[in-house]
Amino acid sequence: MTTALVAALAVAIGLAIGFAVGVIGRRVFASRRLETAESRAAMVVADAEREAETKVRQALVEVKEEI
C-alpha cells in the first residue's frame, strides 16, 4: 500500500470513530438533560399538590369557623 492510501484510510477511520463518539456523547447528554427536566417537573407537580392541599385545608378551617 502506498503512504497516501494508508493516510487516507487512517483519516477515514478517525472520522468514523469521531462521528460515533459524537453521536454517543450527544445521546448521553440529551438523556441526562431529559432526566433532569423530568425530575424538576416532578418536583413542581409535588409542590403544587402540597400547596393545593394546604389551601383546601385552610378553606375547610374557614368554613368550619363560619359555621
PyMOL Python script that loads the backbone (N, CA, C, O; Angstrom):
from pymol import cmd

cmd.read_pdbstr("""\
ATOM      1  N   MET A   1       0.833  -1.181   0.000  1.00  0.00           N
ATOM      2  CA  MET A   1       0.000   0.000   0.000  1.00  0.00           C
ATOM      3  C   MET A   1       0.873   1.238   0.000  1.00  0.00           C
ATOM      4  O   MET A   1       1.980   1.256   0.539  1.00  0.00           O
ATOM      5  N   THR A   2       0.353   2.230  -0.601  1.00  0.00           N
ATOM      6  CA  THR A   2       1.118   3.463  -0.632  1.00  0.00           C
ATOM      7  C   THR A   2       0.835   4.265   0.629  1.00  0.00           C
ATOM      8  O   THR A   2      -0.152   4.049   1.333  1.00  0.00           O
ATOM      9  N   THR A   3       1.735   5.189   0.880  1.00  0.00           N
ATOM     10  CA  THR A   3       1.612   6.031   2.065  1.00  0.00           C
ATOM     11  C   THR A   3       0.334   6.862   2.017  1.00  0.00           C
ATOM     12  O   THR A   3      -0.322   7.051   3.042  1.00  0.00           O
ATOM     13  N   ALA A   4      -0.017   7.351   0.853  1.00  0.00           N
ATOM     14  CA  ALA A   4      -1.221   8.173   0.716  1.00  0.00           C
ATOM     15  C   ALA A   4      -2.478   7.357   1.022  1.00  0.00           C
ATOM     16  O   ALA A   4      -3.413   7.857   1.648  1.00  0.00           O
ATOM     17  N   LEU A   5      -2.493   6.116   0.583  1.00  0.00           N
ATOM     18  CA  LEU A   5      -3.643   5.253   0.838  1.00  0.00           C
ATOM     19  C   LEU A   5      -3.771   4.945   2.324  1.00  0.00           C
ATOM     20  O   LEU A   5      -4.873   4.943   2.871  1.00  0.00           O
ATOM     21  N   VAL A   6      -2.650   4.688   2.967  1.00  0.00           N
ATOM     22  CA  VAL A   6      -2.654   4.423   4.409  1.00  0.00           C
ATOM     23  C   VAL A   6      -3.127   5.660   5.161  1.00  0.00           C
ATOM     24  O   VAL A   6      -3.917   5.551   6.099  1.00  0.00           O
ATOM     25  N   ALA A   7      -2.655   6.822   4.761  1.00  0.00           N
ATOM     26  CA  ALA A   7      -3.062   8.066   5.412  1.00  0.00           C
ATOM     27  C   ALA A   7      -4.558   8.312   5.207  1.00  0.00           C
ATOM     28  O   ALA A   7      -5.256   8.699   6.144  1.00  0.00           O
ATOM     29  N   ALA A   8      -5.047   8.093   4.000  1.00  0.00           N
ATOM     30  CA  ALA A   8      -6.470   8.294   3.718  1.00  0.00           C
ATOM     31  C   ALA A   8      -7.323   7.324   4.526  1.00  0.00           C
ATOM     32  O   ALA A   8      -8.381   7.693   5.036  1.00  0.00           O
ATOM     33  N   LEU A   9      -6.865   6.095   4.638  1.00  0.00           N
ATOM     34  CA  LEU A   9      -7.580   5.095   5.424  1.00  0.00           C
ATOM     35  C   LEU A   9      -7.590   5.475   6.902  1.00  0.00           C
ATOM     36  O   LEU A   9      -8.610   5.324   7.575  1.00  0.00           O
ATOM     37  N   ALA A  10      -6.472   5.962   7.405  1.00  0.00           N
ATOM     38  CA  ALA A  10      -6.385   6.388   8.803  1.00  0.00           C
ATOM     39  C   ALA A  10      -7.315   7.567   9.067  1.00  0.00           C
ATOM     40  O   ALA A  10      -7.977   7.619  10.103  1.00  0.00           O
ATOM     41  N   VAL A  11      -7.363   8.505   8.139  1.00  0.00           N
ATOM     42  CA  VAL A  11      -8.261   9.659   8.286  1.00  0.00           C
ATOM     43  C   VAL A  11      -9.714   9.193   8.282  1.00  0.00           C
ATOM     44  O   VAL A  11     -10.514   9.652   9.097  1.00  0.00           O
ATOM     45  N   ALA A  12     -10.058   8.288   7.372  1.00  0.00           N
ATOM     46  CA  ALA A  12     -11.432   7.788   7.289  1.00  0.00           C
ATOM     47  C   ALA A  12     -11.828   7.063   8.572  1.00  0.00           C
ATOM     48  O   ALA A  12     -12.937   7.247   9.075  1.00  0.00           O
ATOM     49  N   ILE A  13     -10.934   6.249   9.094  1.00  0.00           N
ATOM     50  CA  ILE A  13     -11.213   5.534  10.343  1.00  0.00           C
ATOM     51  C   ILE A  13     -11.347   6.525  11.497  1.00  0.00           C
ATOM     52  O   ILE A  13     -12.236   6.393  12.338  1.00  0.00           O
ATOM     53  N   GLY A  14     -10.470   7.503  11.529  1.00  0.00           N
ATOM     54  CA  GLY A  14     -10.538   8.523  12.577  1.00  0.00           C
ATOM     55  C   GLY A  14     -11.842   9.301  12.534  1.00  0.00           C
ATOM     56  O   GLY A  14     -12.451   9.568  13.570  1.00  0.00           O
ATOM     57  N   LEU A  15     -12.268   9.664  11.331  1.00  0.00           N
ATOM     58  CA  LEU A  15     -13.542  10.375  11.189  1.00  0.00           C
ATOM     59  C   LEU A  15     -14.718   9.508  11.631  1.00  0.00           C
ATOM     60  O   LEU A  15     -15.637   9.993  12.291  1.00  0.00           O
ATOM     61  N   ALA A  16     -14.690   8.241  11.270  1.00  0.00           N
ATOM     62  CA  ALA A  16     -15.773   7.336  11.660  1.00  0.00           C
ATOM     63  C   ALA A  16     -15.836   7.184  13.178  1.00  0.00           C
ATOM     64  O   ALA A  16     -16.916   7.209  13.767  1.00  0.00           O
ATOM     65  N   ILE A  17     -14.684   7.029  13.799  1.00  0.00           N
ATOM     66  CA  ILE A  17     -14.640   6.905  15.260  1.00  0.00           C
ATOM     67  C   ILE A  17     -15.100   8.206  15.913  1.00  0.00           C
ATOM     68  O   ILE A  17     -15.874   8.184  16.871  1.00  0.00           O
ATOM     69  N   GLY A  18     -14.632   9.317  15.404  1.00  0.00           N
ATOM     70  CA  GLY A  18     -15.049  10.613  15.946  1.00  0.00           C
ATOM     71  C   GLY A  18     -16.544  10.834  15.812  1.00  0.00           C
ATOM     72  O   GLY A  18     -17.186  11.349  16.728  1.00  0.00           O
ATOM     73  N   PHE A  19     -17.097  10.447  14.678  1.00  0.00           N
ATOM     74  CA  PHE A  19     -18.538  10.582  14.470  1.00  0.00           C
ATOM     75  C   PHE A  19     -19.305   9.718  15.465  1.00  0.00           C
ATOM     76  O   PHE A  19     -20.284  10.166  16.062  1.00  0.00           O
ATOM     77  N   ALA A  20     -18.855   8.477  15.638  1.00  0.00           N
ATOM     78  CA  ALA A  20     -19.530   7.567  16.569  1.00  0.00           C
ATOM     79  C   ALA A  20     -19.471   8.100  17.997  1.00  0.00           C
ATOM     80  O   ALA A  20     -20.469   8.072  18.717  1.00  0.00           O
ATOM     81  N   VAL A  21     -18.307   8.581  18.401  1.00  0.00           N
ATOM     82  CA  VAL A  21     -18.164   9.141  19.748  1.00  0.00           C
ATOM     83  C   VAL A  21     -19.067  10.364  19.907  1.00  0.00           C
ATOM     84  O   VAL A  21     -19.691  10.539  20.954  1.00  0.00           O
ATOM     85  N   GLY A  22     -19.140  11.191  18.901  1.00  0.00           N
ATOM     86  CA  GLY A  22     -20.003  12.371  18.950  1.00  0.00           C
ATOM     87  C   GLY A  22     -21.471  12.014  19.076  1.00  0.00           C
ATOM     88  O   GLY A  22     -22.195  12.625  19.862  1.00  0.00           O
ATOM     89  N   VAL A  23     -21.913  11.039  18.314  1.00  0.00           N
ATOM     90  CA  VAL A  23     -23.314  10.615  18.367  1.00  0.00           C
ATOM     91  C   VAL A  23     -23.639  10.039  19.741  1.00  0.00           C
ATOM     92  O   VAL A  23     -24.668  10.372  20.330  1.00  0.00           O
ATOM     93  N   ILE A  24     -22.772   9.184  20.247  1.00  0.00           N
ATOM     94  CA  ILE A  24     -22.998   8.586  21.565  1.00  0.00           C
ATOM     95  C   ILE A  24     -22.984   9.660  22.645  1.00  0.00           C
ATOM     96  O   ILE A  24     -23.829   9.657  23.540  1.00  0.00           O
ATOM     97  N   GLY A  25     -22.034  10.569  22.564  1.00  0.00           N
ATOM     98  CA  GLY A  25     -21.959  11.652  23.542  1.00  0.00           C
ATOM     99  C   GLY A  25     -23.198  12.519  23.528  1.00  0.00           C
ATOM    100  O   GLY A  25     -23.692  12.923  24.581  1.00  0.00           O
ATOM    101  N   ARG A  26     -23.695  12.803  22.361  1.00  0.00           N
ATOM    102  CA  ARG A  26     -24.900  13.631  22.250  1.00  0.00           C
ATOM    103  C   ARG A  26     -26.106  12.916  22.842  1.00  0.00           C
ATOM    104  O   ARG A  26     -26.933  13.542  23.506  1.00  0.00           O
ATOM    105  N   ARG A  27     -26.212  11.623  22.610  1.00  0.00           N
ATOM    106  CA  ARG A  27     -27.328  10.857  23.183  1.00  0.00           C
ATOM    107  C   ARG A  27     -27.253  10.834  24.704  1.00  0.00           C
ATOM    108  O   ARG A  27     -28.268  10.992  25.382  1.00  0.00           O
ATOM    109  N   VAL A  28     -26.066  10.640  25.235  1.00  0.00           N
ATOM    110  CA  VAL A  28     -25.895  10.622  26.692  1.00  0.00           C
ATOM    111  C   VAL A  28     -26.261  11.982  27.269  1.00  0.00           C
ATOM    112  O   VAL A  28     -26.973  12.059  28.270  1.00  0.00           O
ATOM    113  N   PHE A  29     -25.782  13.050  26.648  1.00  0.00           N
ATOM    114  CA  PHE A  29     -26.082  14.403  27.122  1.00  0.00           C
ATOM    115  C   PHE A  29     -27.582  14.666  27.084  1.00  0.00           C
ATOM    116  O   PHE A  29     -28.140  15.209  28.037  1.00  0.00           O
ATOM    117  N   ALA A  30     -28.235  14.288  25.997  1.00  0.00           N
ATOM    118  CA  ALA A  30     -29.679  14.502  25.865  1.00  0.00           C
ATOM    119  C   ALA A  30     -30.443  13.684  26.901  1.00  0.00           C
ATOM    120  O   ALA A  30     -31.430  14.157  27.466  1.00  0.00           O
ATOM    121  N   SER A  31     -29.993  12.474  27.147  1.00  0.00           N
ATOM    122  CA  SER A  31     -30.649  11.619  28.132  1.00  0.00           C
ATOM    123  C   SER A  31     -30.553  12.220  29.527  1.00  0.00           C
ATOM    124  O   SER A  31     -31.536  12.245  30.267  1.00  0.00           O
ATOM    125  N   ARG A  32     -29.380  12.701  29.880  1.00  0.00           N
ATOM    126  CA  ARG A  32     -29.206  13.320  31.200  1.00  0.00           C
ATOM    127  C   ARG A  32     -30.041  14.588  31.319  1.00  0.00           C
ATOM    128  O   ARG A  32     -30.628  14.858  32.367  1.00  0.00           O
ATOM    129  N   ARG A  33     -30.089  15.344  30.265  1.00  0.00           N
ATOM    130  CA  ARG A  33     -30.877  16.577  30.283  1.00  0.00           C
ATOM    131  C   ARG A  33     -32.361  16.265  30.441  1.00  0.00           C
ATOM    132  O   ARG A  33     -33.074  16.973  31.152  1.00  0.00           O
ATOM    133  N   LEU A  34     -32.826  15.212  29.785  1.00  0.00           N
ATOM    134  CA  LEU A  34     -34.217  14.790  29.908  1.00  0.00           C
ATOM    135  C   LEU A  34     -34.520  14.330  31.328  1.00  0.00           C
ATOM    136  O   LEU A  34     -35.568  14.666  31.879  1.00  0.00           O
ATOM    137  N   GLU A  35     -33.613  13.566  31.922  1.00  0.00           N
ATOM    138  CA  GLU A  35     -33.804  13.116  33.301  1.00  0.00           C
ATOM    139  C   GLU A  35     -33.902  14.302  34.248  1.00  0.00           C
ATOM    140  O   GLU A  35     -34.736  14.306  35.154  1.00  0.00           O
ATOM    141  N   THR A  36     -33.059  15.304  34.045  1.00  0.00           N
ATOM    142  CA  THR A  36     -33.095  16.497  34.885  1.00  0.00           C
ATOM    143  C   THR A  36     -34.426  17.222  34.728  1.00  0.00           C
ATOM    144  O   THR A  36     -35.022  17.646  35.717  1.00  0.00           O
ATOM    145  N   ALA A  37     -34.887  17.364  33.509  1.00  0.00           N
ATOM    146  CA  ALA A  37     -36.162  18.042  33.259  1.00  0.00           C
ATOM    147  C   ALA A  37     -37.322  17.276  33.887  1.00  0.00           C
ATOM    148  O   ALA A  37     -38.219  17.879  34.475  1.00  0.00           O
ATOM    149  N   GLU A  38     -37.306  15.957  33.765  1.00  0.00           N
ATOM    150  CA  GLU A  38     -38.368  15.152  34.363  1.00  0.00           C
ATOM    151  C   GLU A  38     -38.350  15.265  35.881  1.00  0.00           C
ATOM    152  O   GLU A  38     -39.402  15.330  36.516  1.00  0.00           O
ATOM    153  N   SER A  39     -37.170  15.288  36.456  1.00  0.00           N
ATOM    154  CA  SER A  39     -37.041  15.423  37.905  1.00  0.00           C
ATOM    155  C   SER A  39     -37.580  16.769  38.371  1.00  0.00           C
ATOM    156  O   SER A  39     -38.311  16.845  39.358  1.00  0.00           O
ATOM    157  N   ARG A  40     -37.221  17.816  37.666  1.00  0.00           N
ATOM    158  CA  ARG A  40     -37.720  19.149  38.026  1.00  0.00           C
ATOM    159  C   ARG A  40     -39.234  19.227  37.866  1.00  0.00           C
ATOM    160  O   ARG A  40     -39.918  19.823  38.697  1.00  0.00           O
ATOM    161  N   ALA A  41     -39.752  18.635  36.815  1.00  0.00           N
ATOM    162  CA  ALA A  41     -41.203  18.642  36.601  1.00  0.00           C
ATOM    163  C   ALA A  41     -41.913  17.907  37.730  1.00  0.00           C
ATOM    164  O   ALA A  41     -42.955  18.359  38.203  1.00  0.00           O
ATOM    165  N   ALA A  42     -41.367  16.794  38.158  1.00  0.00           N
ATOM    166  CA  ALA A  42     -41.965  16.050  39.268  1.00  0.00           C
ATOM    167  C   ALA A  42     -41.953  16.878  40.545  1.00  0.00           C
ATOM    168  O   ALA A  42     -42.914  16.846  41.314  1.00  0.00           O
ATOM    169  N   MET A  43     -40.877  17.618  40.776  1.00  0.00           N
ATOM    170  CA  MET A  43     -40.802  18.475  41.957  1.00  0.00           C
ATOM    171  C   MET A  43     -41.844  19.586  41.885  1.00  0.00           C
ATOM    172  O   MET A  43     -42.481  19.900  42.890  1.00  0.00           O
ATOM    173  N   VAL A  44     -42.021  20.179  40.720  1.00  0.00           N
ATOM    174  CA  VAL A  44     -43.010  21.245  40.554  1.00  0.00           C
ATOM    175  C   VAL A  44     -44.414  20.707  40.817  1.00  0.00           C
ATOM    176  O   VAL A  44     -45.214  21.354  41.493  1.00  0.00           O
ATOM    177  N   VAL A  45     -44.712  19.531  40.285  1.00  0.00           N
ATOM    178  CA  VAL A  45     -46.029  18.927  40.492  1.00  0.00           C
ATOM    179  C   VAL A  45     -46.245  18.624  41.971  1.00  0.00           C
ATOM    180  O   VAL A  45     -47.318  18.899  42.508  1.00  0.00           O
ATOM    181  N   ALA A  46     -45.242  18.063  42.631  1.00  0.00           N
ATOM    182  CA  ALA A  46     -45.363  17.748  44.055  1.00  0.00           C
ATOM    183  C   ALA A  46     -45.583  19.013  44.876  1.00  0.00           C
ATOM    184  O   ALA A  46     -46.412  19.025  45.785  1.00  0.00           O
ATOM    185  N   ASP A  47     -44.853  20.069  44.565  1.00  0.00           N
ATOM    186  CA  ASP A  47     -45.033  21.340  45.275  1.00  0.00           C
ATOM    187  C   ASP A  47     -46.439  21.895  45.050  1.00  0.00           C
ATOM    188  O   ASP A  47     -47.068  22.392  45.984  1.00  0.00           O
ATOM    189  N   ALA A  48     -46.922  21.813  43.835  1.00  0.00           N
ATOM    190  CA  ALA A  48     -48.266  22.312  43.524  1.00  0.00           C
ATOM    191  C   ALA A  48     -49.329  21.506  44.264  1.00  0.00           C
ATOM    192  O   ALA A  48     -50.305  22.069  44.758  1.00  0.00           O
ATOM    193  N   GLU A  49     -49.140  20.190  44.341  1.00  0.00           N
ATOM    194  CA  GLU A  49     -50.093  19.352  45.070  1.00  0.00           C
ATOM    195  C   GLU A  49     -50.111  19.702  46.553  1.00  0.00           C
ATOM    196  O   GLU A  49     -51.177  19.784  47.162  1.00  0.00           O
ATOM    197  N   ARG A  50     -48.926  19.909  47.136  1.00  0.00           N
ATOM    198  CA  ARG A  50     -48.863  20.293  48.551  1.00  0.00           C
ATOM    199  C   ARG A  50     -49.533  21.640  48.785  1.00  0.00           C
ATOM    200  O   ARG A  50     -50.266  21.820  49.757  1.00  0.00           O
ATOM    201  N   GLU A  51     -49.277  22.569  47.899  1.00  0.00           N
ATOM    202  CA  GLU A  51     -49.878  23.895  48.030  1.00  0.00           C
ATOM    203  C   GLU A  51     -51.399  23.812  47.901  1.00  0.00           C
ATOM    204  O   GLU A  51     -52.121  24.489  48.633  1.00  0.00           O
ATOM    205  N   ALA A  52     -51.883  22.994  46.981  1.00  0.00           N
ATOM    206  CA  ALA A  52     -53.327  22.830  46.810  1.00  0.00           C
ATOM    207  C   ALA A  52     -53.946  22.197  48.053  1.00  0.00           C
ATOM    208  O   ALA A  52     -55.012  22.622  48.499  1.00  0.00           O
ATOM    209  N   GLU A  53     -53.288  21.187  48.614  1.00  0.00           N
ATOM    210  CA  GLU A  53     -53.791  20.551  49.832  1.00  0.00           C
ATOM    211  C   GLU A  53     -53.841  21.553  50.980  1.00  0.00           C
ATOM    212  O   GLU A  53     -54.794  21.561  51.759  1.00  0.00           O
ATOM    213  N   THR A  54     -52.828  22.388  51.086  1.00  0.00           N
ATOM    214  CA  THR A  54     -52.799  23.402  52.137  1.00  0.00           C
ATOM    215  C   THR A  54     -53.954  24.378  51.968  1.00  0.00           C
ATOM    216  O   THR A  54     -54.609  24.734  52.948  1.00  0.00           O
ATOM    217  N   LYS A  55     -54.208  24.809  50.754  1.00  0.00           N
ATOM    218  CA  LYS A  55     -55.308  25.746  50.508  1.00  0.00           C
ATOM    219  C   LYS A  55     -56.655  25.104  50.808  1.00  0.00           C
ATOM    220  O   LYS A  55     -57.550  25.767  51.332  1.00  0.00           O
ATOM    221  N   VAL A  56     -56.810  23.834  50.485  1.00  0.00           N
ATOM    222  CA  VAL A  56     -58.059  23.130  50.784  1.00  0.00           C
ATOM    223  C   VAL A  56     -58.253  23.060  52.293  1.00  0.00           C
ATOM    224  O   VAL A  56     -59.350  23.315  52.790  1.00  0.00           O
ATOM    225  N   ARG A  57     -57.201  22.717  53.022  1.00  0.00           N
ATOM    226  CA  ARG A  57     -57.297  22.658  54.488  1.00  0.00           C
ATOM    227  C   ARG A  57     -57.662  24.018  55.064  1.00  0.00           C
ATOM    228  O   ARG A  57     -58.509  24.118  55.952  1.00  0.00           O
ATOM    229  N   GLN A  58     -57.019  25.068  54.553  1.00  0.00           N
ATOM    230  CA  GLN A  58     -57.324  26.417  55.037  1.00  0.00           C
ATOM    231  C   GLN A  58     -58.777  26.783  54.752  1.00  0.00           C
ATOM    232  O   GLN A  58     -59.443  27.383  55.596  1.00  0.00           O
ATOM    233  N   ALA A  59     -59.262  26.431  53.588  1.00  0.00           N
ATOM    234  CA  ALA A  59     -60.652  26.724  53.239  1.00  0.00           C
ATOM    235  C   ALA A  59     -61.607  25.955  54.144  1.00  0.00           C
ATOM    236  O   ALA A  59     -62.630  26.495  54.565  1.00  0.00           O
ATOM    237  N   LEU A  60     -61.284  24.696  54.448  1.00  0.00           N
ATOM    238  CA  LEU A  60     -62.129  23.906  55.344  1.00  0.00           C
ATOM    239  C   LEU A  60     -62.161  24.511  56.741  1.00  0.00           C
ATOM    240  O   LEU A  60     -63.215  24.556  57.376  1.00  0.00           O
ATOM    241  N   VAL A  61     -61.023  24.970  57.218  1.00  0.00           N
ATOM    242  CA  VAL A  61     -60.962  25.606  58.536  1.00  0.00           C
ATOM    243  C   VAL A  61     -61.816  26.866  58.536  1.00  0.00           C
ATOM    244  O   VAL A  61     -62.554  27.105  59.492  1.00  0.00           O
ATOM    245  N   GLU A  62     -61.733  27.666  57.498  1.00  0.00           N
ATOM    246  CA  GLU A  62     -62.530  28.892  57.408  1.00  0.00           C
ATOM    247  C   GLU A  62     -64.023  28.578  57.384  1.00  0.00           C
ATOM    248  O   GLU A  62     -64.818  29.271  58.018  1.00  0.00           O
ATOM    249  N   VAL A  63     -64.397  27.540  56.656  1.00  0.00           N
ATOM    250  CA  VAL A  63     -65.807  27.152  56.588  1.00  0.00           C
ATOM    251  C   VAL A  63     -66.284  26.680  57.954  1.00  0.00           C
ATOM    252  O   VAL A  63     -67.382  27.037  58.380  1.00  0.00           O
ATOM    253  N   LYS A  64     -65.477  25.885  58.643  1.00  0.00           N
ATOM    254  CA  LYS A  64     -65.852  25.399  59.972  1.00  0.00           C
ATOM    255  C   LYS A  64     -65.984  26.554  60.952  1.00  0.00           C
ATOM    256  O   LYS A  64     -66.859  26.535  61.818  1.00  0.00           O
ATOM    257  N   GLU A  65     -65.131  27.551  60.825  1.00  0.00           N
ATOM    258  CA  GLU A  65     -65.194  28.705  61.717  1.00  0.00           C
ATOM    259  C   GLU A  65     -66.461  29.516  61.468  1.00  0.00           C
ATOM    260  O   GLU A  65     -67.015  30.103  62.398  1.00  0.00           O
ATOM    261  N   GLU A  66     -66.920  29.553  60.228  1.00  0.00           N
ATOM    262  CA  GLU A  66     -68.125  30.306  59.895  1.00  0.00           C
ATOM    263  C   GLU A  66     -69.381  29.615  60.408  1.00  0.00           C
ATOM    264  O   GLU A  66     -70.386  30.267  60.691  1.00  0.00           O
ATOM    265  N   ILE A  67     -69.320  28.312  60.523  1.00  0.00           N
ATOM    266  CA  ILE A  67     -70.497  27.536  60.956  1.00  0.00           C
ATOM    267  C   ILE A  67     -70.617  27.600  62.424  1.00  0.00           C
ATOM    268  O   ILE A  67     -71.539  27.017  62.994  1.00  0.00           O
TER     269      ILE A  67
END
""", "prot")
cmd.dss("prot")
cmd.show_as("cartoon", "prot")
cmd.util.cbc("prot")
cmd.orient("prot")
